[in-house]
Amino acid sequence: MAKKSFSGGLNSLLGESKPAEKTAEPKEPKVAKKEITKTSQIGTKEKETRATFIVSEDLLEKMKALAYWDRALIKDIVSNAFEEYIARYEKKNGEIKEMPKK
């Protein structure tokens, strides 16, 4: 039995198909470049920054479960919790003043 040459690749085994029609390359949407002022902003969206918090394991598991059941991101669950807490605080104590710049 003679050796077969597979130099044509998988298409030579399966048969030739119609060549794909060439389409214009999709253009990337024009997005305003985010100005990065801190390394914690790299890879984040506009007006977002990366932060690290220590949280109890039980609380984290509940947040993950909420995110799962609500089909949401954990960062959205945390953000909503922060927003609700700050809204309640400001309703009770008035608007929070900004900290002085360093």
Backbone torsions as a table, in degrees:
resi	resn	phi	psi	omega
1	MET	NA	133.4	-177.1
2	ALA	-83.8	148.3	177.0
3	LYS	-72.4	140.9	178.2
4	LYS	-96.2	146.2	178.5
5	SER	-95.2	127.9	178.6
6	PHE	-107.8	29.6	-177.7
7	SER	-68.1	-16.4	179.5
8	GLY	-82.8	-4.1	179.3
9	GLY	79.6	-166.3	-176.4
10	LEU	-65.5	-33.9	-179.7
11	ASN	-61.3	-33.9	179.7
12	SER	-68.0	-27.5	177.9
13	LEU	-79.7	-38.2	-174.6
14	LEU	-91.2	-13.5	-176.8
15	GLY	101.5	157.8	-178.3
16	GLU	-77.0	142.5	174.3
17	SER	-115.6	168.7	179.0
18	LYS	-64.9	138.3	177.2
19	PRO	-64.7	141.4	-179.7
20	ALA	-67.0	140.7	177.3
21	GLU	-71.3	137.8	179.2
22	LYS	-82.1	133.0	176.8
23	THR	-116.2	161.0	178.7
24	ALA	-65.0	141.6	177.6
25	GLU	-61.2	130.9	178.0
26	PRO	-65.2	134.7	179.3
27	LYS	-83.7	139.9	177.4
28	GLU	-73.1	139.0	179.7
29	PRO	-63.0	145.7	178.1
30	LYS	-76.7	118.6	-178.8
31	VAL	-122.1	132.8	177.3
32	ALA	-64.5	134.4	179.9
33	LYS	-70.2	132.3	178.6
34	LYS	-80.5	131.4	176.3
35	GLU	-80.7	119.1	-179.0
36	ILE	-94.4	118.3	179.9
37	THR	-108.6	-15.4	179.1
38	LYS	-137.1	149.1	178.7
39	THR	-63.9	-22.7	179.5
40	SER	-71.8	-6.7	179.4
41	GLN	-95.2	-9.9	-178.0
42	ILE	-63.3	129.3	178.2
43	GLY	79.9	13.5	179.1
44	THR	-113.0	166.7	177.9
45	LYS	-80.1	171.8	178.5
46	GLU	-56.1	136.4	178.9
47	LYS	64.6	22.4	174.7
48	GLU	-117.2	154.4	174.3
49	THR	-145.7	158.9	-179.9
50	ARG	-91.3	137.8	178.5
51	ALA	-140.6	153.1	178.9
52	THR	-119.2	130.8	179.6
53	PHE	-129.4	149.8	172.7
54	ILE	-97.3	129.5	-175.8
55	VAL	-139.1	151.8	179.5
56	SER	-65.9	147.2	-178.6
57	GLU	-61.0	-39.3	179.9
58	ASP	-62.3	-43.6	179.5
59	LEU	-64.6	-41.4	178.8
60	LEU	-62.8	-42.9	178.8
61	GLU	-61.7	-39.7	178.1
62	LYS	-66.9	-39.0	178.0
63	MET	-65.1	-40.4	177.8
64	LYS	-63.4	-40.2	178.9
65	ALA	-65.4	-42.8	176.7
66	LEU	-59.1	-45.2	180.0
67	ALA	-61.6	-41.0	179.6
68	TYR	-63.7	-51.7	-175.5
69	TRP	-70.7	-30.9	178.2
70	ASP	-88.7	-1.4	-177.7
71	ARG	54.4	50.1	-177.4
72	ALA	-126.2	167.1	174.3
73	LEU	-84.3	148.1	178.5
74	ILE	-59.5	-38.1	179.9
75	LYS	-62.3	-31.1	177.4
76	ASP	-72.6	-38.2	177.3
77	ILE	-62.6	-46.3	-179.9
78	VAL	-64.5	-44.4	-179.7
79	SER	-60.9	-44.3	178.3
80	ASN	-62.5	-40.0	178.7
81	ALA	-63.5	-44.1	177.5
82	PHE	-60.9	-46.5	-178.6
83	GLU	-60.9	-43.9	179.4
84	GLU	-64.8	-41.7	179.3
85	TYR	-63.3	-45.9	-179.2
86	ILE	-65.2	-39.4	178.2
87	ALA	-61.9	-43.8	177.9
88	ARG	-64.1	-42.4	179.9
89	TYR	-62.1	-46.6	-178.2
90	GLU	-67.9	-32.3	177.2
91	LYS	-64.8	-37.5	-178.1
92	LYS	-82.4	-40.0	-170.3
93	ASN	-113.9	-3.5	-175.6
94	GLY	91.5	172.2	-175.8
95	GLU	-63.0	141.5	-179.7
96	ILE	-79.4	130.1	177.5
97	LYS	-78.6	147.5	176.6
98	GLU	-70.3	150.4	176.4
99	MET	-75.7	151.1	178.2
100	PRO	-65.8	144.8	178.2
101	LYS	-72.3	144.9	-179.9
102	LYS	-80.7	NA	NA
